[in-house]
Amino acid sequence: METYLKLKFLNSNGKSSFIRISNPKKDLTTDTVGTAMELICSTKAFEKGDTDMYEKALGAKYVTTTENVIFDNKQ
């Protein structure tokens, strides 16, 4: 089972952009994550062409994935 933190932003073209953080600390607070996301936005350090990739923070969530192997042909 894997858990990661998914940060959702709005880019300067009005589309969603995401940052995926592997192995995040558990029980992060709204204030901690919100402050970190606002800092990412304020740096204007991430651009793709003329697009500011992280213009506005929209939300964050923990995502947990589970793998259920149904076939494994190891040799």
Distance bins in CASP14 RR format, pairs under 12 A and 6 or more apart:
PFRMAT RR
TARGET T0000
AUTHOR 0000-0000-0000
RMODE 2
METHOD distances of the structure
MODEL  1
1 62 0 0 0 0 0 1 0 0 0 0 0
1 63 0 0 0 0 0 1 0 0 0 0 0
1 64 1 0 0 1 0 0 0 0 0 0 0
1 65 1 0 0 1 0 0 0 0 0 0 0
1 66 1 0 1 0 0 0 0 0 0 0 0
1 67 1 0 0 1 0 0 0 0 0 0 0
1 68 0 0 0 0 0 1 0 0 0 0 0
2 20 0 0 0 0 0 1 0 0 0 0 0
2 21 0 0 0 0 0 1 0 0 0 0 0
2 22 1 0 0 1 0 0 0 0 0 0 0
2 23 0 0 0 0 1 0 0 0 0 0 0
2 24 0 0 0 0 0 1 0 0 0 0 0
2 62 0 0 0 0 0 1 0 0 0 0 0
2 63 0 0 0 0 1 0 0 0 0 0 0
2 64 1 0 0 1 0 0 0 0 0 0 0
2 65 1 0 1 0 0 0 0 0 0 0 0
2 66 0 0 0 0 1 0 0 0 0 0 0
2 67 0 0 0 0 1 0 0 0 0 0 0
3 20 0 0 0 0 0 1 0 0 0 0 0
3 21 0 0 0 0 0 1 0 0 0 0 0
3 22 0 0 0 0 1 0 0 0 0 0 0
3 23 1 0 0 1 0 0 0 0 0 0 0
3 24 1 0 0 1 0 0 0 0 0 0 0
3 25 0 0 0 0 0 1 0 0 0 0 0
3 26 0 0 0 0 1 0 0 0 0 0 0
3 27 0 0 0 0 0 1 0 0 0 0 0
3 28 0 0 0 0 0 1 0 0 0 0 0
3 61 0 0 0 0 0 1 0 0 0 0 0
3 62 1 0 1 0 0 0 0 0 0 0 0
3 63 1 0 0 1 0 0 0 0 0 0 0
3 64 1 0 1 0 0 0 0 0 0 0 0
3 65 1 0 0 1 0 0 0 0 0 0 0
3 66 0 0 0 0 0 1 0 0 0 0 0
4 18 0 0 0 0 0 1 0 0 0 0 0
4 19 0 0 0 0 0 1 0 0 0 0 0
4 20 1 0 1 0 0 0 0 0 0 0 0
4 21 1 0 0 1 0 0 0 0 0 0 0
4 22 1 0 1 0 0 0 0 0 0 0 0
4 23 1 0 0 1 0 0 0 0 0 0 0
4 24 1 0 0 1 0 0 0 0 0 0 0
4 25 0 0 0 0 0 1 0 0 0 0 0
4 26 0 0 0 0 0 1 0 0 0 0 0
4 60 0 0 0 0 0 1 0 0 0 0 0
4 61 0 0 0 0 1 0 0 0 0 0 0
4 62 1 0 0 1 0 0 0 0 0 0 0
4 63 1 0 1 0 0 0 0 0 0 0 0
4 64 0 0 0 0 1 0 0 0 0 0 0
4 65 1 0 0 1 0 0 0 0 0 0 0
5 18 0 0 0 0 0 1 0 0 0 0 0
5 19 0 0 0 0 1 0 0 0 0 0 0
5 20 1 0 0 1 0 0 0 0 0 0 0
5 21 1 0 1 0 0 0 0 0 0 0 0
5 22 0 0 0 0 1 0 0 0 0 0 0
5 23 0 0 0 0 1 0 0 0 0 0 0
5 24 1 1 0 0 0 0 0 0 0 0 0
5 25 0 0 0 0 1 0 0 0 0 0 0
5 26 0 0 0 0 0 1 0 0 0 0 0
5 27 0 0 0 0 0 1 0 0 0 0 0
5 28 1 0 0 1 0 0 0 0 0 0 0
5 32 0 0 0 0 0 1 0 0 0 0 0
5 33 1 0 0 1 0 0 0 0 0 0 0
5 34 0 0 0 0 0 1 0 0 0 0 0
5 36 0 0 0 0 1 0 0 0 0 0 0
5 37 0 0 0 0 0 1 0 0 0 0 0
5 59 0 0 0 0 0 1 0 0 0 0 0
5 60 1 0 0 1 0 0 0 0 0 0 0
5 61 1 0 0 1 0 0 0 0 0 0 0
5 62 1 0 1 0 0 0 0 0 0 0 0
5 63 1 0 0 1 0 0 0 0 0 0 0
5 64 0 0 0 0 0 1 0 0 0 0 0
6 16 0 0 0 0 0 1 0 0 0 0 0
6 17 0 0 0 0 0 1 0 0 0 0 0
6 18 1 0 0 1 0 0 0 0 0 0 0
6 19 1 0 0 1 0 0 0 0 0 0 0
6 20 1 0 1 0 0 0 0 0 0 0 0
6 21 1 0 0 1 0 0 0 0 0 0 0
6 22 0 0 0 0 0 1 0 0 0 0 0
6 24 0 0 0 0 1 0 0 0 0 0 0
6 33 0 0 0 0 0 1 0 0 0 0 0
6 37 0 0 0 0 0 1 0 0 0 0 0
6 58 0 0 0 0 0 1 0 0 0 0 0
6 59 0 0 0 0 1 0 0 0 0 0 0
6 60 1 0 0 1 0 0 0 0 0 0 0
6 61 1 0 1 0 0 0 0 0 0 0 0
6 62 1 0 0 1 0 0 0 0 0 0 0
6 63 1 0 1 0 0 0 0 0 0 0 0
6 64 0 0 0 0 0 1 0 0 0 0 0
6 65 0 0 0 0 0 1 0 0 0 0 0
7 16 0 0 0 0 0 1 0 0 0 0 0
7 17 0 0 0 0 1 0 0 0 0 0 0
7 18 1 0 0 1 0 0 0 0 0 0 0
7 19 1 0 1 0 0 0 0 0 0 0 0
7 20 1 0 0 1 0 0 0 0 0 0 0
7 21 1 0 0 1 0 0 0 0 0 0 0
7 24 0 0 0 0 1 0 0 0 0 0 0
7 28 0 0 0 0 0 1 0 0 0 0 0
7 33 1 0 0 1 0 0 0 0 0 0 0
7 34 0 0 0 0 1 0 0 0 0 0 0
7 36 0 0 0 0 1 0 0 0 0 0 0
7 37 1 0 1 0 0 0 0 0 0 0 0
7 38 0 0 0 0 0 1 0 0 0 0 0
7 39 0 0 0 0 0 1 0 0 0 0 0
7 40 1 0 0 1 0 0 0 0 0 0 0
7 41 0 0 0 0 0 1 0 0 0 0 0
7 46 0 0 0 0 0 1 0 0 0 0 0
7 53 0 0 0 0 0 1 0 0 0 0 0
7 54 0 0 0 0 1 0 0 0 0 0 0
7 56 0 0 0 0 0 1 0 0 0 0 0
7 57 1 0 0 1 0 0 0 0 0 0 0
7 58 0 0 0 0 1 0 0 0 0 0 0
7 59 1 0 0 1 0 0 0 0 0 0 0
7 60 1 0 1 0 0 0 0 0 0 0 0
7 61 0 0 0 0 1 0 0 0 0 0 0
7 62 0 0 0 0 0 1 0 0 0 0 0
7 63 0 0 0 0 0 1 0 0 0 0 0
8 15 0 0 0 0 0 1 0 0 0 0 0
8 16 1 0 0 1 0 0 0 0 0 0 0
8 17 1 0 0 1 0 0 0 0 0 0 0
8 18 1 0 1 0 0 0 0 0 0 0 0
8 19 0 0 0 0 1 0 0 0 0 0 0
8 20 0 0 0 0 0 1 0 0 0 0 0
8 33 0 0 0 0 0 1 0 0 0 0 0
8 34 0 0 0 0 0 1 0 0 0 0 0
8 37 0 0 0 0 1 0 0 0 0 0 0
8 40 0 0 0 0 0 1 0 0 0 0 0
8 41 0 0 0 0 0 1 0 0 0 0 0
8 53 0 0 0 0 0 1 0 0 0 0 0
8 54 0 0 0 0 1 0 0 0 0 0 0
8 56 0 0 0 0 1 0 0 0 0 0 0
8 57 1 0 0 1 0 0 0 0 0 0 0
8 58 1 0 1 0 0 0 0 0 0 0 0
8 59 1 0 1 0 0 0 0 0 0 0 0
8 60 1 0 0 1 0 0 0 0 0 0 0
8 61 1 0 0 1 0 0 0 0 0 0 0
8 63 0 0 0 0 0 1 0 0 0 0 0
9 15 0 0 0 0 1 0 0 0 0 0 0
9 16 1 0 0 1 0 0 0 0 0 0 0
9 17 1 0 1 0 0 0 0 0 0 0 0
9 18 1 0 0 1 0 0 0 0 0 0 0
9 19 1 0 0 1 0 0 0 0 0 0 0
9 34 0 0 0 0 0 1 0 0 0 0 0
9 36 0 0 0 0 0 1 0 0 0 0 0
9 37 1 0 0 1 0 0 0 0 0 0 0
9 38 0 0 0 0 0 1 0 0 0 0 0
9 40 1 0 0 1 0 0 0 0 0 0 0
9 41 1 0 0 1 0 0 0 0 0 0 0
9 46 0 0 0 0 1 0 0 0 0 0 0
9 51 0 0 0 0 0 1 0 0 0 0 0
9 52 0 0 0 0 1 0 0 0 0 0 0
9 53 1 0 0 1 0 0 0 0 0 0 0
9 54 1 0 1 0 0 0 0 0 0 0 0
9 55 1 0 0 1 0 0 0 0 0 0 0
9 56 1 0 0 1 0 0 0 0 0 0 0
9 57 1 0 1 0 0 0 0 0 0 0 0
9 58 1 0 1 0 0 0 0 0 0 0 0
9 59 0 0 0 0 1 0 0 0 0 0 0
9 60 0 0 0 0 1 0 0 0 0 0 0
10 16 1 0 0 1 0 0 0 0 0 0 0
10 17 1 0 0 1 0 0 0 0 0 0 0
10 18 0 0 0 0 0 1 0 0 0 0 0
10 37 0 0 0 0 0 1 0 0 0 0 0
10 41 0 0 0 0 1 0 0 0 0 0 0
10 51 0 0 0 0 0 1 0 0 0 0 0
10 52 0 0 0 0 1 0 0 0 0 0 0
10 53 0 0 0 0 1 0 0 0 0 0 0
10 54 0 0 0 0 1 0 0 0 0 0 0
10 55 1 0 1 0 0 0 0 0 0 0 0
10 56 1 0 1 0 0 0 0 0 0 0 0
10 57 0 0 0 0 1 0 0 0 0 0 0
10 58 1 0 1 0 0 0 0 0 0 0 0
10 59 0 0 0 0 1 0 0 0 0 0 0
11 17 1 0 1 0 0 0 0 0 0 0 0
11 18 0 0 0 0 0 1 0 0 0 0 0
11 19 0 0 0 0 0 1 0 0 0 0 0
11 41 0 0 0 0 0 1 0 0 0 0 0
11 44 0 0 0 0 0 1 0 0 0 0 0
11 46 0 0 0 0 1 0 0 0 0 0 0
11 47 0 0 0 0 1 0 0 0 0 0 0
11 48 0 0 0 0 1 0 0 0 0 0 0
11 49 0 0 0 0 0 1 0 0 0 0 0
11 50 0 0 0 0 0 1 0 0 0 0 0
11 51 1 0 1 0 0 0 0 0 0 0 0
11 52 1 0 0 1 0 0 0 0 0 0 0
11 53 1 0 1 0 0 0 0 0 0 0 0
11 54 1 0 0 1 0 0 0 0 0 0 0
11 55 1 0 1 0 0 0 0 0 0 0 0
11 56 0 0 0 0 1 0 0 0 0 0 0
11 57 0 0 0 0 0 1 0 0 0 0 0
11 58 0 0 0 0 0 1 0 0 0 0 0
12 41 0 0 0 0 0 1 0 0 0 0 0
12 44 0 0 0 0 1 0 0 0 0 0 0
12 46 0 0 0 0 0 1 0 0 0 0 0
12 47 0 0 0 0 1 0 0 0 0 0 0
12 48 0 0 0 0 1 0 0 0 0 0 0
12 49 0 0 0 0 0 1 0 0 0 0 0
12 50 1 0 0 1 0 0 0 0 0 0 0
12 51 1 0 1 0 0 0 0 0 0 0 0
12 52 1 0 1 0 0 0 0 0 0 0 0
12 53 0 0 0 0 1 0 0 0 0 0 0
12 54 0 0 0 0 1 0 0 0 0 0 0
12 55 1 0 1 0 0 0 0 0 0 0 0
12 56 0 0 0 0 1 0 0 0 0 0 0
13 47 0 0 0 0 0 1 0 0 0 0 0
13 48 0 0 0 0 1 0 0 0 0 0 0
13 49 0 0 0 0 0 1 0 0 0 0 0
13 50 0 0 0 0 1 0 0 0 0 0 0
13 51 1 0 1 0 0 0 0 0 0 0 0
13 52 0 0 0 0 1 0 0 0 0 0 0
13 53 0 0 0 0 1 0 0 0 0 0 0
13 54 0 0 0 0 0 1 0 0 0 0 0
13 55 0 0 0 0 1 0 0 0 0 0 0
13 56 0 0 0 0 0 1 0 0 0 0 0
14 51 0 0 0 0 1 0 0 0 0 0 0
14 52 0 0 0 0 0 1 0 0 0 0 0
14 53 0 0 0 0 0 1 0 0 0 0 0
14 54 0 0 0 0 0 1 0 0 0 0 0
14 55 1 0 0 1 0 0 0 0 0 0 0
14 56 0 0 0 0 1 0 0 0 0 0 0
14 58 0 0 0 0 0 1 0 0 0 0 0
15 48 0 0 0 0 0 1 0 0 0 0 0
15 51 0 0 0 0 1 0 0 0 0 0 0
15 52 0 0 0 0 0 1 0 0 0 0 0
15 53 0 0 0 0 1 0 0 0 0 0 0
15 54 0 0 0 0 0 1 0 0 0 0 0
15 55 0 0 0 0 0 1 0 0 0 0 0
15 56 0 0 0 0 0 1 0 0 0 0 0
15 58 0 0 0 0 0 1 0 0 0 0 0
16 53 0 0 0 0 0 1 0 0 0 0 0
16 54 0 0 0 0 0 1 0 0 0 0 0
16 55 0 0 0 0 0 1 0 0 0 0 0
16 56 0 0 0 0 0 1 0 0 0 0 0
16 57 0 0 0 0 0 1 0 0 0 0 0
16 58 1 0 0 1 0 0 0 0 0 0 0
16 59 0 0 0 0 0 1 0 0 0 0 0
17 37 0 0 0 0 0 1 0 0 0 0 0
17 40 0 0 0 0 0 1 0 0 0 0 0
17 41 0 0 0 0 0 1 0 0 0 0 0
17 46 0 0 0 0 1 0 0 0 0 0 0
17 47 0 0 0 0 0 1 0 0 0 0 0
17 48 0 0 0 0 1 0 0 0 0 0 0
17 51 0 0 0 0 1 0 0 0 0 0 0
17 52 0 0 0 0 1 0 0 0 0 0 0
17 53 1 0 1 0 0 0 0 0 0 0 0
17 54 1 0 1 0 0 0 0 0 0 0 0
17 55 0 0 0 0 1 0 0 0 0 0 0
17 56 0 0 0 0 1 0 0 0 0 0 0
17 57 0 0 0 0 0 1 0 0 0 0 0
17 58 0 0 0 0 1 0 0 0 0 0 0
17 59 0 0 0 0 0 1 0 0 0 0 0
18 37 0 0 0 0 0 1 0 0 0 0 0
18 40 0 0 0 0 0 1 0 0 0 0 0
18 46 0 0 0 0 0 1 0 0 0 0 0
18 53 0 0 0 0 1 0 0 0 0 0 0
18 54 0 0 0 0 1 0 0 0 0 0 0
18 57 0 0 0 0 0 1 0 0 0 0 0
18 58 0 0 0 0 1 0 0 0 0 0 0
18 59 0 0 0 0 1 0 0 0 0 0 0
18 60 0 0 0 0 1 0 0 0 0 0 0
18 61 0 0 0 0 0 1 0 0 0 0 0
18 63 0 0 0 0 0 1 0 0 0 0 0
19 33 0 0 0 0 0 1 0 0 0 0 0
19 36 0 0 0 0 1 0 0 0 0 0 0
19 37 0 0 0 0 1 0 0 0 0 0 0
19 40 1 0 0 1 0 0 0 0 0 0 0
19 41 0 0 0 0 0 1 0 0 0 0 0
19 46 0 0 0 0 1 0 0 0 0 0 0
19 53 0 0 0 0 1 0 0 0 0 0 0
19 54 1 0 0 1 0 0 0 0 0 0 0
19 57 0 0 0 0 0 1 0 0 0 0 0
19 58 0 0 0 0 0 1 0 0 0 0 0
19 59 0 0 0 0 0 1 0 0 0 0 0
19 60 0 0 0 0 1 0 0 0 0 0 0
20 60 0 0 0 0 0 1 0 0 0 0 0
20 61 0 0 0 0 0 1 0 0 0 0 0
20 62 0 0 0 0 0 1 0 0 0 0 0
20 63 0 0 0 0 1 0 0 0 0 0 0
20 65 0 0 0 0 0 1 0 0 0 0 0
21 28 0 0 0 0 1 0 0 0 0 0 0
21 33 0 0 0 0 1 0 0 0 0 0 0
21 36 0 0 0 0 1 0 0 0 0 0 0
21 37 0 0 0 0 0 1 0 0 0 0 0
21 40 0 0 0 0 0 1 0 0 0 0 0
21 60 0 0 0 0 1 0 0 0 0 0 0
21 61 0 0 0 0 0 1 0 0 0 0 0
21 62 0 0 0 0 1 0 0 0 0 0 0
21 63 0 0 0 0 0 1 0 0 0 0 0
22 62 0 0 0 0 0 1 0 0 0 0 0
22 63 0 0 0 0 0 1 0 0 0 0 0
22 65 0 0 0 0 0 1 0 0 0 0 0
23 62 0 0 0 0 0 1 0 0 0 0 0
24 32 0 0 0 0 0 1 0 0 0 0 0
24 33 0 0 0 0 1 0 0 0 0 0 0
24 36 0 0 0 0 0 1 0 0 0 0 0
24 60 0 0 0 0 1 0 0 0 0 0 0
24 61 0 0 0 0 0 1 0 0 0 0 0
24 62 1 0 0 1 0 0 0 0 0 0 0
24 63 0 0 0 0 1 0 0 0 0 0 0
24 64 0 0 0 0 0 1 0 0 0 0 0
25 32 0 0 0 0 1 0 0 0 0 0 0
25 33 0 0 0 0 0 1 0 0 0 0 0
25 36 0 0 0 0 0 1 0 0 0 0 0
25 62 0 0 0 0 0 1 0 0 0 0 0
26 62 0 0 0 0 1 0 0 0 0 0 0
26 64 0 0 0 0 0 1 0 0 0 0 0
27 33 0 0 0 0 0 1 0 0 0 0 0
27 62 0 0 0 0 1 0 0 0 0 0 0
28 34 0 0 0 0 1 0 0 0 0 0 0
28 35 0 0 0 0 0 1 0 0 0 0 0
28 36 0 0 0 0 1 0 0 0 0 0 0
28 37 0 0 0 0 0 1 0 0 0 0 0
28 60 0 0 0 0 1 0 0 0 0 0 0
28 61 0 0 0 0 0 1 0 0 0 0 0
28 62 0 0 0 0 1 0 0 0 0 0 0
29 35 0 0 0 0 1 0 0 0 0 0 0
29 36 0 0 0 0 0 1 0 0 0 0 0
29 60 0 0 0 0 0 1 0 0 0 0 0
30 36 0 0 0 0 0 1 0 0 0 0 0
30 37 0 0 0 0 0 1 0 0 0 0 0
30 38 0 0 0 0 0 1 0 0 0 0 0
30 57 0 0 0 0 0 1 0 0 0 0 0
30 59 0 0 0 0 1 0 0 0 0 0 0
30 60 0 0 0 0 1 0 0 0 0 0 0
30 61 0 0 0 0 0 1 0 0 0 0 0
31 37 0 0 0 0 0 1 0 0 0 0 0
31 38 0 0 0 0 0 1 0 0 0 0 0
31 60 0 0 0 0 0 1 0 0 0 0 0
32 38 0 0 0 0 0 1 0 0 0 0 0
32 39 0 0 0 0 0 1 0 0 0 0 0
32 60 0 0 0 0 1 0 0 0 0 0 0
33 39 0 0 0 0 0 1 0 0 0 0 0
33 40 0 0 0 0 0 1 0 0 0 0 0
33 57 0 0 0 0 1 0 0 0 0 0 0
33 58 0 0 0 0 0 1 0 0 0 0 0
33 59 0 0 0 0 1 0 0 0 0 0 0
33 60 1 0 1 0 0 0 0 0 0 0 0
33 61 0 0 0 0 1 0 0 0 0 0 0
33 62 0 0 0 0 0 1 0 0 0 0 0
34 40 0 0 0 0 1 0 0 0 0 0 0
34 41 0 0 0 0 1 0 0 0 0 0 0
34 42 0 0 0 0 0 1 0 0 0 0 0
34 56 0 0 0 0 0 1 0 0 0 0 0
34 57 1 0 0 1 0 0 0 0 0 0 0
34 58 0 0 0 0 0 1 0 0 0 0 0
34 59 1 0 0 1 0 0 0 0 0 0 0
34 60 1 0 0 1 0 0 0 0 0 0 0
35 41 0 0 0 0 0 1 0 0 0 0 0
35 42 0 0 0 0 0 1 0 0 0 0 0
35 57 0 0 0 0 1 0 0 0 0 0 0
35 60 0 0 0 0 0 1 0 0 0 0 0
36 42 0 0 0 0 0 1 0 0 0 0 0
36 43 0 0 0 0 0 1 0 0 0 0 0
36 54 0 0 0 0 0 1 0 0 0 0 0
36 57 0 0 0 0 1 0 0 0 0 0 0
36 59 0 0 0 0 0 1 0 0 0 0 0
36 60 0 0 0 0 1 0 0 0 0 0 0
37 43 0 0 0 0 0 1 0 0 0 0 0
37 54 1 0 0 1 0 0 0 0 0 0 0
37 55 0 0 0 0 0 1 0 0 0 0 0
37 56 0 0 0 0 1 0 0 0 0 0 0
37 57 1 1 0 0 0 0 0 0 0 0 0
37 58 0 0 0 0 1 0 0 0 0 0 0
37 59 1 0 0 1 0 0 0 0 0 0 0
37 60 1 0 0 1 0 0 0 0 0 0 0
38 54 0 0 0 0 1 0 0 0 0 0 0
38 55 0 0 0 0 0 1 0 0 0 0 0
38 56 0 0 0 0 1 0 0 0 0 0 0
38 57 1 0 1 0 0 0 0 0 0 0 0
38 58 0 0 0 0 0 1 0 0 0 0 0
38 59 0 0 0 0 0 1 0 0 0 0 0
38 60 0 0 0 0 0 1 0 0 0 0 0
39 45 0 0 0 0 0 1 0 0 0 0 0
39 54 0 0 0 0 0 1 0 0 0 0 0
39 57 0 0 0 0 1 0 0 0 0 0 0
40 46 1 0 0 1 0 0 0 0 0 0 0
40 52 0 0 0 0 0 1 0 0 0 0 0
40 53 0 0 0 0 1 0 0 0 0 0 0
40 54 1 0 1 0 0 0 0 0 0 0 0
40 55 0 0 0 0 0 1 0 0 0 0 0
40 56 0 0 0 0 0 1 0 0 0 0 0
40 57 1 0 0 1 0 0 0 0 0 0 0
40 58 0 0 0 0 0 1 0 0 0 0 0
40 59 0 0 0 0 0 1 0 0 0 0 0
40 60 0 0 0 0 0 1 0 0 0 0 0
41 52 0 0 0 0 1 0 0 0 0 0 0
41 53 0 0 0 0 1 0 0 0 0 0 0
41 54 1 0 1 0 0 0 0 0 0 0 0
41 55 1 0 0 1 0 0 0 0 0 0 0
41 56 1 0 0 1 0 0 0 0 0 0 0
41 57 1 0 1 0 0 0 0 0 0 0 0
41 58 0 0 0 0 0 1 0 0 0 0 0
41 59 0 0 0 0 0 1 0 0 0 0 0
42 52 0 0 0 0 0 1 0 0 0 0 0
42 54 0 0 0 0 1 0 0 0 0 0 0
42 55 0 0 0 0 0 1 0 0 0 0 0
42 56 0 0 0 0 0 1 0 0 0 0 0
42 57 0 0 0 0 0 1 0 0 0 0 0
43 52 0 0 0 0 0 1 0 0 0 0 0
43 53 0 0 0 0 0 1 0 0 0 0 0
43 54 0 0 0 0 1 0 0 0 0 0 0
43 55 0 0 0 0 0 1 0 0 0 0 0
44 51 0 0 0 0 0 1 0 0 0 0 0
44 52 1 0 0 1 0 0 0 0 0 0 0
44 53 0 0 0 0 1 0 0 0 0 0 0
44 54 0 0 0 0 1 0 0 0 0 0 0
44 55 0 0 0 0 1 0 0 0 0 0 0
45 52 0 0 0 0 1 0 0 0 0 0 0
45 53 0 0 0 0 1 0 0 0 0 0 0
45 54 0 0 0 0 1 0 0 0 0 0 0
46 52 1 0 0 1 0 0 0 0 0 0 0
46 53 1 0 1 0 0 0 0 0 0 0 0
46 54 1 0 1 0 0 0 0 0 0 0 0
46 55 0 0 0 0 1 0 0 0 0 0 0
47 53 1 0 0 1 0 0 0 0 0 0 0
47 54 0 0 0 0 1 0 0 0 0 0 0
47 55 0 0 0 0 0 1 0 0 0 0 0
48 54 0 0 0 0 0 1 0 0 0 0 0
48 55 0 0 0 0 0 1 0 0 0 0 0
END
